[in-house]
Amino acid sequence: MTRQITAPDSRITQFCALIFSGIEAWIKAGKLLCEMKTENPEVFFLIRVERPELTIEILETFERIGRQEIYPYLVADGSPGARHLMALPYGEQRKIYEEGVLVVTKRGAQIKKVSQLSLIELGRVFDGERIRSEKEQSEILRHRRRASLVARARTEENGNEDDPTLLLKADLGAEPTSELARLLGLANAIMIECRSLLAMVKRESKKDTHITNALIEIGSLRFAVNEGEL
């Protein structure tokens, strides 16, 4: 069934204008909240006495908007991509939200809006507080394609399609160095995904140091494997 396009409804323009004016009001509210908190650190308590429905989480969000830590349109968006983008610096949030982000897919590299990214694409594009380069995304895609083929082959051999741990098990019949390289690559990809999730849970968490240390050690091992220095 073909969707028919009718003449623009003036109410659509009005509707969008009301939303955008509301977001501009959020920015002003955030700046005002920051001013009040500078003068009185207990202002959150005073606000909640008067309006208890305004939770601490809501007030903290407006404070971050006022301090230009969160681009307000991301809060209004609410998509998984918008939540990932909140972990990046404000300037990058605004630029990427408005212009889109480069994502590598099986069909090649393309620019997409963050709200349009699938969960798998989000894991490929975001690395905590940074965006992965086209080369990095291509490498992840290549590793996952190889891992998928290995898992499929093992599934066919073992007849167990419901066991996701097959991907993590070493193939003792394979060439040991290649299999070690594969598992180290998988470990590296897993730790990077953990970094992205940690940034979503708590931005600039001190626990990210542990992930950094793990990635350094895994990287050293991968280098040793590739250079034959085991």
C-alpha atoms as an extended CHARMM CRD file, in Angstrom:
* protein
*
       230  EXT
         1         1  MET       CA              0.0000000000        0.0000000000        0.0000000000  PROA      1               0.0000000000
         2         2  THR       CA              1.5020000000        3.3370000000       -1.0730000000  PROA      2               0.0000000000
         3         3  ARG       CA              1.6310000000        6.0680000000        1.5570000000  PROA      3               0.0000000000
         4         4  GLN       CA              0.0780000000        9.2550000000        0.2460000000  PROA      4               0.0000000000
         5         5  ILE       CA              1.8310000000       12.5630000000        0.8930000000  PROA      5               0.0000000000
         6         6  THR       CA             -0.5450000000       15.4300000000        1.5620000000  PROA      6               0.0000000000
         7         7  ALA       CA              0.0550000000       19.1450000000        1.8760000000  PROA      7               0.0000000000
         8         8  PRO       CA              2.0430000000       20.1400000000        5.0130000000  PROA      8               0.0000000000
         9         9  ASP       CA             -0.0750000000       20.6910000000        8.0890000000  PROA      9               0.0000000000
        10        10  SER       CA              0.7160000000       24.0360000000        9.7490000000  PROA      10              0.0000000000
        11        11  ARG       CA              0.2420000000       22.3440000000       13.1080000000  PROA      11              0.0000000000
        12        12  ILE       CA              3.3240000000       20.1970000000       12.4420000000  PROA      12              0.0000000000
        13        13  THR       CA              5.4530000000       23.3320000000       12.2520000000  PROA      13              0.0000000000
        14        14  GLN       CA              3.8110000000       24.5880000000       15.4390000000  PROA      14              0.0000000000
        15        15  PHE       CA              4.3790000000       21.2440000000       17.1680000000  PROA      15              0.0000000000
        16        16  CYS       CA              8.0940000000       21.1950000000       16.2730000000  PROA      16              0.0000000000
        17        17  ALA       CA              8.5100000000       24.8350000000       17.3050000000  PROA      17              0.0000000000
        18        18  LEU       CA              6.9970000000       24.0810000000       20.7120000000  PROA      18              0.0000000000
        19        19  ILE       CA              9.4070000000       21.1750000000       21.2300000000  PROA      19              0.0000000000
        20        20  PHE       CA             12.4490000000       23.2150000000       20.2450000000  PROA      20              0.0000000000
        21        21  SER       CA             11.3880000000       26.1630000000       22.3910000000  PROA      21              0.0000000000
        22        22  GLY       CA             10.9770000000       23.7160000000       25.2640000000  PROA      22              0.0000000000
        23        23  ILE       CA             14.5190000000       22.4420000000       24.8170000000  PROA      23              0.0000000000
        24        24  GLU       CA             15.8140000000       26.0180000000       24.7520000000  PROA      24              0.0000000000
        25        25  ALA       CA             13.9780000000       26.5030000000       28.0480000000  PROA      25              0.0000000000
        26        26  TRP       CA             15.8260000000       23.4450000000       29.4180000000  PROA      26              0.0000000000
        27        27  ILE       CA             19.1430000000       25.1450000000       28.6120000000  PROA      27              0.0000000000
        28        28  LYS       CA             18.0690000000       28.3000000000       30.4530000000  PROA      28              0.0000000000
        29        29  ALA       CA             16.7950000000       26.2310000000       33.3910000000  PROA      29              0.0000000000
        30        30  GLY       CA             20.0900000000       24.3430000000       33.5460000000  PROA      30              0.0000000000
        31        31  LYS       CA             22.1420000000       27.5340000000       33.5890000000  PROA      31              0.0000000000
        32        32  LEU       CA             19.9080000000       29.0060000000       36.2950000000  PROA      32              0.0000000000
        33        33  LEU       CA             20.2530000000       25.8440000000       38.3740000000  PROA      33              0.0000000000
        34        34  CYS       CA             24.0530000000       26.0340000000       38.1120000000  PROA      34              0.0000000000
        35        35  GLU       CA             23.9930000000       29.6600000000       39.2840000000  PROA      35              0.0000000000
        36        36  MET       CA             21.8180000000       28.7460000000       42.2660000000  PROA      36              0.0000000000
        37        37  LYS       CA             23.9740000000       25.7750000000       43.2000000000  PROA      37              0.0000000000
        38        38  THR       CA             27.1120000000       27.9220000000       43.0970000000  PROA      38              0.0000000000
        39        39  GLU       CA             25.4810000000       30.2770000000       45.5920000000  PROA      39              0.0000000000
        40        40  ASN       CA             23.8850000000       27.5280000000       47.6690000000  PROA      40              0.0000000000
        41        41  PRO       CA             25.1470000000       23.8920000000       47.4030000000  PROA      41              0.0000000000
        42        42  GLU       CA             21.9330000000       22.7380000000       49.1590000000  PROA      42              0.0000000000
        43        43  VAL       CA             19.6490000000       24.0940000000       46.4350000000  PROA      43              0.0000000000
        44        44  PHE       CA             18.6580000000       20.5790000000       45.2850000000  PROA      44              0.0000000000
        45        45  PHE       CA             17.1470000000       19.9410000000       48.7240000000  PROA      45              0.0000000000
        46        46  LEU       CA             15.2830000000       23.2590000000       48.6600000000  PROA      46              0.0000000000
        47        47  ILE       CA             13.8620000000       22.5530000000       45.1950000000  PROA      47              0.0000000000
        48        48  ARG       CA             12.6750000000       19.0870000000       46.2210000000  PROA      48              0.0000000000
        49        49  VAL       CA             10.9510000000       20.4470000000       49.3040000000  PROA      49              0.0000000000
        50        50  GLU       CA              8.8630000000       22.6070000000       46.9920000000  PROA      50              0.0000000000
        51        51  ARG       CA              8.5970000000       20.0930000000       44.0970000000  PROA      51              0.0000000000
        52        52  PRO       CA              9.3290000000       16.5330000000       45.3590000000  PROA      52              0.0000000000
        53        53  GLU       CA              8.5350000000       15.0370000000       41.9530000000  PROA      53              0.0000000000
        54        54  LEU       CA             11.8080000000       16.5320000000       40.6810000000  PROA      54              0.0000000000
        55        55  THR       CA             14.1760000000       13.6850000000       41.5360000000  PROA      55              0.0000000000
        56        56  ILE       CA             17.8840000000       14.0880000000       42.1910000000  PROA      56              0.0000000000
        57        57  GLU       CA             18.5340000000       12.3790000000       38.8590000000  PROA      57              0.0000000000
        58        58  ILE       CA             16.4290000000       14.9730000000       37.0240000000  PROA      58              0.0000000000
        59        59  LEU       CA             18.1530000000       17.8530000000       38.7970000000  PROA      59              0.0000000000
        60        60  GLU       CA             21.5900000000       16.4040000000       38.0730000000  PROA      60              0.0000000000
        61        61  THR       CA             20.6530000000       16.1070000000       34.4010000000  PROA      61              0.0000000000
        62        62  PHE       CA             19.6280000000       19.7710000000       34.2670000000  PROA      62              0.0000000000
        63        63  GLU       CA             22.8410000000       20.7110000000       36.0560000000  PROA      63              0.0000000000
        64        64  ARG       CA             24.8510000000       18.8320000000       33.4210000000  PROA      64              0.0000000000
        65        65  ILE       CA             22.8650000000       20.6010000000       30.6840000000  PROA      65              0.0000000000
        66        66  GLY       CA             23.6400000000       23.9520000000       32.3080000000  PROA      66              0.0000000000
        67        67  ARG       CA             27.3460000000       23.1000000000       32.5690000000  PROA      67              0.0000000000
        68        68  GLN       CA             27.3600000000       22.0160000000       28.9110000000  PROA      68              0.0000000000
        69        69  GLU       CA             28.1500000000       18.4240000000       29.7440000000  PROA      69              0.0000000000
        70        70  ILE       CA             25.0220000000       17.0400000000       28.0420000000  PROA      70              0.0000000000
        71        71  TYR       CA             23.6250000000       18.2970000000       24.7480000000  PROA      71              0.0000000000
        72        72  PRO       CA             19.9180000000       18.6980000000       25.6680000000  PROA      72              0.0000000000
        73        73  TYR       CA             18.6120000000       17.1940000000       22.4340000000  PROA      73              0.0000000000
        74        74  LEU       CA             20.1320000000       13.8720000000       23.5270000000  PROA      74              0.0000000000
        75        75  VAL       CA             17.8940000000       13.8490000000       26.6040000000  PROA      75              0.0000000000
        76        76  ALA       CA             14.8500000000       14.5390000000       24.4270000000  PROA      76              0.0000000000
        77        77  ASP       CA             15.9200000000       11.8290000000       21.9590000000  PROA      77              0.0000000000
        78        78  GLY       CA             16.1290000000        8.9970000000       24.4820000000  PROA      78              0.0000000000
        79        79  SER       CA             17.4620000000        6.4440000000       21.9500000000  PROA      79              0.0000000000
        80        80  PRO       CA             20.2940000000        4.0080000000       22.8750000000  PROA      80              0.0000000000
        81        81  GLY       CA             22.5370000000        5.9290000000       20.4770000000  PROA      81              0.0000000000
        82        82  ALA       CA             21.7950000000        9.2200000000       22.2360000000  PROA      82              0.0000000000
        83        83  ARG       CA             22.6490000000        7.6300000000       25.5970000000  PROA      83              0.0000000000
        84        84  HSD       CA             25.9780000000        6.3950000000       24.2240000000  PROA      84              0.0000000000
        85        85  LEU       CA             26.7210000000        9.8480000000       22.8210000000  PROA      85              0.0000000000
        86        86  MET       CA             26.2930000000       11.4380000000       26.2670000000  PROA      86              0.0000000000
        87        87  ALA       CA             29.6270000000        9.8790000000       27.2960000000  PROA      87              0.0000000000
        88        88  LEU       CA             31.5270000000       12.0650000000       24.7900000000  PROA      88              0.0000000000
        89        89  PRO       CA             32.6320000000       15.7050000000       25.2680000000  PROA      89              0.0000000000
        90        90  TYR       CA             29.8980000000       18.2980000000       24.6800000000  PROA      90              0.0000000000
        91        91  GLY       CA             31.3050000000       19.5980000000       21.3980000000  PROA      91              0.0000000000
        92        92  GLU       CA             31.4240000000       16.0970000000       19.9210000000  PROA      92              0.0000000000
        93        93  GLN       CA             27.9110000000       15.3450000000       21.2230000000  PROA      93              0.0000000000
        94        94  ARG       CA             26.5000000000       18.3200000000       19.3610000000  PROA      94              0.0000000000
        95        95  LYS       CA             28.4660000000       17.7890000000       16.1360000000  PROA      95              0.0000000000
        96        96  ILE       CA             27.7660000000       14.0430000000       15.8900000000  PROA      96              0.0000000000
        97        97  TYR       CA             24.1050000000       14.3790000000       16.8370000000  PROA      97              0.0000000000
        98        98  GLU       CA             23.5400000000       17.0080000000       14.1630000000  PROA      98              0.0000000000
        99        99  GLU       CA             25.7990000000       15.6300000000       11.4110000000  PROA      99              0.0000000000
       100       100  GLY       CA             25.7640000000       11.8720000000       12.0410000000  PROA      100             0.0000000000
       101       101  VAL       CA             28.5800000000        9.3890000000       12.6260000000  PROA      101             0.0000000000
       102       102  LEU       CA             30.6120000000        7.1170000000       10.3600000000  PROA      102             0.0000000000
       103       103  VAL       CA             29.6960000000        3.4470000000       10.8150000000  PROA      103             0.0000000000
       104       104  VAL       CA             31.2410000000        0.4830000000        9.0330000000  PROA      104             0.0000000000
       105       105  THR       CA             28.7780000000       -2.2060000000        7.9710000000  PROA      105             0.0000000000
       106       106  LYS       CA             28.9460000000       -5.2650000000        5.7320000000  PROA      106             0.0000000000
       107       107  ARG       CA             27.8820000000       -2.9650000000        2.8830000000  PROA      107             0.0000000000
       108       108  GLY       CA             30.7100000000       -0.5040000000        3.5400000000  PROA      108             0.0000000000
       109       109  ALA       CA             31.1450000000        2.7510000000        5.4700000000  PROA      109             0.0000000000
       110       110  GLN       CA             28.2850000000        5.2240000000        5.6930000000  PROA      110             0.0000000000
       111       111  ILE       CA             27.1040000000        8.2060000000        7.7410000000  PROA      111             0.0000000000
       112       112  LYS       CA             24.1230000000        7.5020000000        9.9910000000  PROA      112             0.0000000000
       113       113  LYS       CA             22.2210000000        9.3580000000       12.6900000000  PROA      113             0.0000000000
       114       114  VAL       CA             23.0600000000        7.9570000000       16.1360000000  PROA      114             0.0000000000
       115       115  SER       CA             19.3600000000        7.3680000000       16.7900000000  PROA      115             0.0000000000
       116       116  GLN       CA             19.3080000000        5.0310000000       13.7560000000  PROA      116             0.0000000000
       117       117  LEU       CA             22.2030000000        2.8100000000       14.9010000000  PROA      117             0.0000000000
       118       118  SER       CA             21.3880000000       -0.7510000000       15.8960000000  PROA      118             0.0000000000
       119       119  LEU       CA             22.7310000000       -2.1320000000       19.1900000000  PROA      119             0.0000000000
       120       120  ILE       CA             25.3820000000       -4.0880000000       17.2820000000  PROA      120             0.0000000000
       121       121  GLU       CA             26.4530000000       -0.9550000000       15.3820000000  PROA      121             0.0000000000
       122       122  LEU       CA             26.5920000000        1.0230000000       18.6250000000  PROA      122             0.0000000000
       123       123  GLY       CA             29.0170000000       -1.5060000000       20.0810000000  PROA      123             0.0000000000
       124       124  ARG       CA             31.1640000000       -1.1800000000       16.9700000000  PROA      124             0.0000000000
       125       125  VAL       CA             31.1400000000        2.6370000000       16.7920000000  PROA      125             0.0000000000
       126       126  PHE       CA             31.5180000000        3.6710000000       20.4540000000  PROA      126             0.0000000000
       127       127  ASP       CA             34.5500000000        2.9710000000       22.6150000000  PROA      127             0.0000000000
       128       128  GLY       CA             33.6420000000        4.5740000000       25.9380000000  PROA      128             0.0000000000
       129       129  GLU       CA             34.3430000000        8.2840000000       25.5330000000  PROA      129             0.0000000000
       130       130  ARG       CA             35.5290000000        8.1270000000       21.9370000000  PROA      130             0.0000000000
       131       131  ILE       CA             34.3900000000        7.1250000000       18.4590000000  PROA      131             0.0000000000
       132       132  ARG       CA             36.2840000000        4.3080000000       16.7880000000  PROA      132             0.0000000000
       133       133  SER       CA             37.9290000000        5.0700000000       13.4620000000  PROA      133             0.0000000000
       134       134  GLU       CA             36.8690000000        3.4140000000       10.2180000000  PROA      134             0.0000000000
       135       135  LYS       CA             39.9470000000        1.1640000000       10.4340000000  PROA      135             0.0000000000
       136       136  GLU       CA             39.1340000000        0.0780000000       13.9920000000  PROA      136             0.0000000000
       137       137  GLN       CA             35.5200000000       -0.6630000000       13.1200000000  PROA      137             0.0000000000
       138       138  SER       CA             36.5990000000       -2.6590000000       10.0730000000  PROA      138             0.0000000000
       139       139  GLU       CA             38.9430000000       -4.7440000000       12.2260000000  PROA      139             0.0000000000
       140       140  ILE       CA             36.1740000000       -5.4760000000       14.7380000000  PROA      140             0.0000000000
       141       141  LEU       CA             33.8250000000       -6.4410000000       11.9170000000  PROA      141             0.0000000000
       142       142  ARG       CA             36.4810000000       -8.7240000000       10.4340000000  PROA      142             0.0000000000
       143       143  HSD       CA             37.1680000000      -10.4010000000       13.7980000000  PROA      143             0.0000000000
       144       144  ARG       CA             33.4720000000      -10.9270000000       14.4470000000  PROA      144             0.0000000000
       145       145  ARG       CA             32.9200000000      -12.3400000000       10.9720000000  PROA      145             0.0000000000
       146       146  ARG       CA             35.7720000000      -14.7970000000       11.5190000000  PROA      146             0.0000000000
       147       147  ALA       CA             34.5100000000      -15.6710000000       15.0140000000  PROA      147             0.0000000000
       148       148  SER       CA             31.0220000000      -16.2100000000       13.6330000000  PROA      148             0.0000000000
       149       149  LEU       CA             32.3420000000      -18.6030000000       10.9930000000  PROA      149             0.0000000000
       150       150  VAL       CA             34.3260000000      -20.5180000000       13.6120000000  PROA      150             0.0000000000
       151       151  ALA       CA             31.2990000000      -20.7310000000       15.9050000000  PROA      151             0.0000000000
       152       152  ARG       CA             29.1010000000      -21.9210000000       13.0390000000  PROA      152             0.0000000000
       153       153  ALA       CA             31.6100000000      -24.6050000000       12.1290000000  PROA      153             0.0000000000
       154       154  ARG       CA             31.7480000000      -25.8030000000       15.7300000000  PROA      154             0.0000000000
       155       155  THR       CA             27.9810000000      -25.8020000000       15.9680000000  PROA      155             0.0000000000
       156       156  GLU       CA             27.7410000000      -27.9910000000       12.9060000000  PROA      156             0.0000000000
       157       157  GLU       CA             30.4020000000      -30.3030000000       14.3190000000  PROA      157             0.0000000000
       158       158  ASN       CA             28.9580000000      -30.5540000000       17.8380000000  PROA      158             0.0000000000
       159       159  GLY       CA             25.2760000000      -30.2500000000       16.9510000000  PROA      159             0.0000000000
       160       160  ASN       CA             24.6150000000      -27.6900000000       19.7090000000  PROA      160             0.0000000000
       161       161  GLU       CA             23.1770000000      -24.4470000000       18.3250000000  PROA      161             0.0000000000
       162       162  ASP       CA             22.2250000000      -22.9740000000       21.7120000000  PROA      162             0.0000000000
       163       163  ASP       CA             25.6690000000      -22.8830000000       23.3460000000  PROA      163             0.0000000000
       164       164  PRO       CA             27.2030000000      -19.3700000000       23.0210000000  PROA      164             0.0000000000
       165       165  THR       CA             30.3170000000      -20.4780000000       24.9530000000  PROA      165             0.0000000000
       166       166  LEU       CA             31.5140000000      -22.3730000000       21.8660000000  PROA      166             0.0000000000
       167       167  LEU       CA             32.8720000000      -19.0660000000       20.5870000000  PROA      167             0.0000000000
       168       168  LEU       CA             35.0880000000      -18.7460000000       23.6750000000  PROA      168             0.0000000000
       169       169  LYS       CA             36.4710000000      -22.2750000000       23.6120000000  PROA      169             0.0000000000
       170       170  ALA       CA             39.8180000000      -22.9830000000       22.0270000000  PROA      170             0.0000000000
       171       171  ASP       CA             39.7900000000      -25.2540000000       18.9960000000  PROA      171             0.0000000000
       172       172  LEU       CA             42.4870000000      -27.7250000000       20.0030000000  PROA      172             0.0000000000
       173       173  GLY       CA             42.5370000000      -29.0920000000       16.4840000000  PROA      173             0.0000000000
       174       174  ALA       CA             43.4630000000      -25.7160000000       14.9900000000  PROA      174             0.0000000000
       175       175  GLU       CA             46.9340000000      -24.2470000000       14.5800000000  PROA      175             0.0000000000
       176       176  PRO       CA             47.7590000000      -23.0930000000       18.1720000000  PROA      176             0.0000000000
       177       177  THR       CA             49.2440000000      -19.6910000000       17.3330000000  PROA      177             0.0000000000
       178       178  SER       CA             46.3280000000      -18.7190000000       15.0880000000  PROA      178             0.0000000000
       179       179  GLU       CA             43.8060000000      -19.8940000000       17.6710000000  PROA      179             0.0000000000
       180       180  LEU       CA             45.6150000000      -17.9530000000       20.4190000000  PROA      180             0.0000000000
       181       181  ALA       CA             45.5240000000      -14.8360000000       18.2320000000  PROA      181             0.0000000000
       182       182  ARG       CA             41.7980000000      -15.3320000000       17.6280000000  PROA      182             0.0000000000
       183       183  LEU       CA             40.9580000000      -15.6430000000       21.3310000000  PROA      183             0.0000000000
       184       184  LEU       CA             43.1380000000      -12.6650000000       22.2700000000  PROA      184             0.0000000000
       185       185  GLY       CA             41.3630000000      -10.6070000000       19.6100000000  PROA      185             0.0000000000
       186       186  LEU       CA             38.0440000000      -11.6990000000       21.0830000000  PROA      186             0.0000000000
       187       187  ALA       CA             39.2340000000      -10.7830000000       24.6020000000  PROA      187             0.0000000000
       188       188  ASN       CA             40.2790000000       -7.3520000000       23.3300000000  PROA      188             0.0000000000
       189       189  ALA       CA             36.8650000000       -6.7990000000       21.7020000000  PROA      189             0.0000000000
       190       190  ILE       CA             35.0740000000       -7.8850000000       24.9060000000  PROA      190             0.0000000000
       191       191  MET       CA             37.0650000000       -5.4500000000       27.0750000000  PROA      191             0.0000000000
       192       192  ILE       CA             36.3060000000       -2.6150000000       24.6390000000  PROA      192             0.0000000000
       193       193  GLU       CA             32.5910000000       -3.4190000000       24.8790000000  PROA      193             0.0000000000
       194       194  CYS       CA             32.9500000000       -3.3890000000       28.6790000000  PROA      194             0.0000000000
       195       195  ARG       CA             34.4950000000        0.0930000000       28.4570000000  PROA      195             0.0000000000
       196       196  SER       CA             31.5280000000        1.3670000000       26.4450000000  PROA      196             0.0000000000
       197       197  LEU       CA             29.0580000000       -0.0450000000       28.9680000000  PROA      197             0.0000000000
       198       198  LEU       CA             31.0170000000        1.3240000000       31.9480000000  PROA      198             0.0000000000
       199       199  ALA       CA             30.9610000000        4.8010000000       30.3950000000  PROA      199             0.0000000000
       200       200  MET       CA             27.1830000000        4.5130000000       30.0870000000  PROA      200             0.0000000000
       201       201  VAL       CA             26.8580000000        3.4290000000       33.7370000000  PROA      201             0.0000000000
       202       202  LYS       CA             29.1960000000        6.1340000000       35.0620000000  PROA      202             0.0000000000
       203       203  ARG       CA             31.0010000000        8.7040000000       32.9480000000  PROA      203             0.0000000000
       204       204  GLU       CA             34.7360000000        9.0240000000       33.7270000000  PROA      204             0.0000000000
       205       205  SER       CA             34.5990000000        6.1380000000       36.2130000000  PROA      205             0.0000000000
       206       206  LYS       CA             37.9170000000        5.5020000000       37.9720000000  PROA      206             0.0000000000
       207       207  LYS       CA             37.3220000000        1.7800000000       37.4120000000  PROA      207             0.0000000000
       208       208  ASP       CA             38.1170000000        2.3310000000       33.7280000000  PROA      208             0.0000000000
       209       209  THR       CA             41.7670000000        2.0790000000       34.8160000000  PROA      209             0.0000000000
       210       210  HSD       CA             41.3020000000       -1.6750000000       35.2500000000  PROA      210             0.0000000000
       211       211  ILE       CA             39.9800000000       -1.9810000000       31.6920000000  PROA      211             0.0000000000
       212       212  THR       CA             42.8940000000        0.0990000000       30.3920000000  PROA      212             0.0000000000
       213       213  ASN       CA             45.3860000000       -2.1630000000       32.1930000000  PROA      213             0.0000000000
       214       214  ALA       CA             43.6580000000       -5.2710000000       30.8190000000  PROA      214             0.0000000000
       215       215  LEU       CA             43.7650000000       -3.8820000000       27.2680000000  PROA      215             0.0000000000
       216       216  ILE       CA             47.4660000000       -3.0580000000       27.6390000000  PROA      216             0.0000000000
       217       217  GLU       CA             48.2630000000       -6.6080000000       28.7680000000  PROA      217             0.0000000000
       218       218  ILE       CA             46.1080000000       -8.1660000000       26.0470000000  PROA      218             0.0000000000
       219       219  GLY       CA             47.7350000000       -5.8520000000       23.5000000000  PROA      219             0.0000000000
       220       220  SER       CA             51.2100000000       -6.9460000000       24.6200000000  PROA      220             0.0000000000
       221       221  LEU       CA             50.2520000000      -10.5810000000       24.1970000000  PROA      221             0.0000000000
       222       222  ARG       CA             48.7400000000       -9.9610000000       20.7550000000  PROA      222             0.0000000000
       223       223  PHE       CA             51.9150000000       -8.1600000000       19.6800000000  PROA      223             0.0000000000
       224       224  ALA       CA             54.0480000000      -11.0230000000       20.9380000000  PROA      224             0.0000000000
       225       225  VAL       CA             51.9110000000      -13.5310000000       19.0070000000  PROA      225             0.0000000000
       226       226  ASN       CA             52.0730000000      -11.4890000000       15.7980000000  PROA      226             0.0000000000
       227       227  GLU       CA             55.8360000000      -10.9590000000       16.0860000000  PROA      227             0.0000000000
       228       228  GLY       CA             56.6010000000      -14.5460000000       17.1160000000  PROA      228             0.0000000000
       229       229  GLU       CA             58.0750000000      -13.4670000000       20.4640000000  PROA      229             0.0000000000
       230       230  LEU       CA             56.2580000000      -15.9130000000       22.7430000000  PROA      230             0.0000000000
